[in-house]
Amino acid sequence: MPKDKRAFIFYIITSLVLWQFGISIRDLCIRPDMQIITKDNPFVSFVYLKNTGGAFSLFNDYTNLLAAFGIIALLAIIIYSYNKLEFDDKYKILTITSLTAGILGNLAERLAEGYVIDFIKLNFVNFAVFNFFDILISISIFSLAILIFYDEFKKRIIEKHNEDATDTAVEQAELLK
């Protein structure tokens, strides 16, 4: 049984909803009438680019390897979520939900089409074209790192406080002798 059924069910449903939302964004942005690149638009353009690689087109034409890595990562996250998520861990649920939706979105495209559709081009900087799922994955990994560091920091503060409390109790016990 999962540690907290509510957390796991919420995680699964929210991941699927976010994945479908990402598909809707992609389908909207890759429409031909949306693919307008002008010099008048200094911020973002929507284009259509087939990416057979990973982030920044790394591992081009290694679709099967990237798909296998995506499947392994997705299974590991689902197993972790099933066993460890608690409903009170709102930030962790949100982060893992976003990561799952991002991996699922890119994985589904990669398995179905053999490539991932990248469509967001930043006009104000020379940067790789990317998609909504890439944004979810990037932000989630960054957020997960912050959560891990925060949890470790909090744990160390508590340990230090407990050590200080123990030292104080020992000193008081010696004074009472």
Buried (B, 14 or more C-beta within 10 A) or exposed (E): EBEBEEBBEBBBEBBBEBBEBBBEBBEEBBEEEBBEEEEEEEEEBBBBBEBBBBBEBEBEEBBEEBBEBBBEBBEEBBEEBBEBBBBEBEEBBBBBBBBBBBBBBBBBBBEEEEBBBBBBBBBEEEEBBBBBBBBBBBBBBEBBEEBEEEEEEEEEEEEEEEEEEEEEEEEEEEEEE
